[in-house]
Amino acid sequence: MKKLNAGVIGVGFIGAAHIEALRRLHQIEVKSIVDETEDAEKKAKQLGIDSWYSDYKEMLADPEIDCVHICTPNHLHFEMAKNALLADKHVICEKPLTTDVTEAEELVDLAKKKGLVNAVNFNIRFYPLMHELSAAIRKGEMGELFSVHGSYLQDWLFHQTDYNWRLEKSLSGDSRAVADIGSHWMDLAEFVTGRRITAVMADFATFHKIRKKPLKPVETYAGMLLKPEDYMDIPIDTEDYASILFRFDNGARGSLTVSQVFAGRKNRVTMEIAGSKKSAVWNSESPNEIWYGRRDSANEIQLRDPSIMHPESREIVSFPGGHNEGFPDTMKQNFSKIYARIRDINLPENYPTFRAGLREIVLCEKIVQSQKEEKWITV
Ligand SMILES: NC(=O)c1ccc[n+]([C@@H]2O[C@H](COP(=O)([O-])OP(=O)(O)OC[C@H]3O[C@@H](n4cnc5c(N)ncnc54)[C@H](O)[C@@H]3O)[C@@H](O)[C@H]2O)c1
């Protein structure tokens, strides 16, 4: 098998997770990293990577890099993805693909023109039981779909003093909670059900209208008690919370609640689907089991066990039942499919492409419009 070289731009939370996932796959080497800080060298050395840059364009000039992973704040995705494609690199971009529809459309067109592999890391699809539910729905095991609802709840922005670049519109985009985590849920809902969202109705809330931004990098304060003079007041103009109603193309109805200020829910996605034969409930904090509900016989819990799963979900399971898999495995499985197609372009695009990234930007724009105009918006 041909060895492929990856280059990762932005080694923060998710960039480091990309590197770990890539290293668990065969015949892929993380050849270079890019980070804007003087930390690039330190991070590369810690990770045992011999090549690092502070300007991503220098990495794009390396002919040995096959695939570029874009793991920087959202506002940089478009320019970086465009230049990577122009440099003839395959691209895996973090979500959201861009911060507006026009840019996402341009990337879809450019990737197609170049014939390069293009993907977005909507990794939640790659929890094996989400592939399993998708297969069950496609085979008619749930019957006709009545409704799809759920939530994506986090608490890492709960306190007024919690601060991150995502709170600044210029870095994150017009929508925060919906684009950041709601996009994962909507991608999952359409992937699992095979149905398309046709209309949205949204209500947003910003509970912390002013947040306290630390005046120095947060790491500087490790172990210290912050004093009032260590913060600056910043007005917040993106949503902490959103509730959204959906209509699907088969007549099914749906609803989603997203919140980044829900104490105690660390990073919890729930997906609840009601069908005419049975219903299904899953959440990402217990990802190795799914509940099926029945009206006329006993309910059941299915554990992630490849020996009793559909072939299309079995293929993204690496370990037997009881040997639990989680968040890091979802990225490993997504990248496995993407790199397989980099090796053989004739394989199916069975991973989220830039087109899936564009789809989420379109949905987010419609949701923001619905919130502003206080009415249903057709997608
Ligand atoms: N798929 C997922 O589950 C998931 C989870 C978290 C984040 N994300 C996405 O990943 C992206 C990054 O989020 P994060 O939480 O890792 O952020 P982060 O702040 O932890 O990391 C971002 C990194 O990018 C670097 N960076 C910034 N500007 C740069 C530049 N010009 N060139 C090179 N490096 C630069 C920063 O120094 C930092 O190391 C976001 O788009 C986010 O939406 C996806």
The ligand as an ORCA input file, in Angstrom:
! r2SCAN-3c Opt
* xyz 0 1
  N     -15.301     17.913     14.349
  C     -15.276     18.226     15.630
  O     -15.773     17.474     16.466
  C     -14.641     19.519     16.069
  C     -14.331     19.710     17.439
  C     -13.690     20.888     17.804
  C     -13.401     21.864     16.860
  N     -13.751     21.680     15.560
  C     -13.450     22.715     14.547
  O     -12.034     22.771     14.409
  C     -11.594     24.115     14.227
  C     -10.562     24.443     15.302
  O     -11.165     24.375     16.578
  P     -10.319     24.065     17.915
  O     -11.322     23.851     18.979
  O      -9.307     23.012     17.666
  O      -9.622     25.482     18.125
  P      -8.280     25.776     18.922
  O      -8.324     27.213     19.245
  O      -8.094     24.785     20.022
  O      -7.134     25.493     17.840
  C      -6.934     26.303     16.700
  C      -5.443     26.253     16.349
  O      -5.242     26.973     15.129
  C      -4.064     27.745     15.261
  N      -4.086     28.842     14.291
  C      -4.797     29.982     14.349
  N      -4.531     30.753     13.268
  C      -3.643     30.050     12.500
  C      -2.980     30.322     11.286
  N      -3.189     31.459     10.596
  N      -2.133     29.378     10.788
  C      -1.899     28.233     11.474
  N      -2.502     27.927     12.654
  C      -3.360     28.841     13.158
  C      -4.065     28.213     16.715
  O      -2.777     28.636     17.143
  C      -4.542     26.926     17.405
  O      -3.455     26.062     17.712
  C     -12.851     24.976     14.271
  O     -13.259     25.264     12.962
  C     -13.883     24.102     14.965
  O     -15.201     24.365     14.550
  C     -14.351     20.519     15.168
*
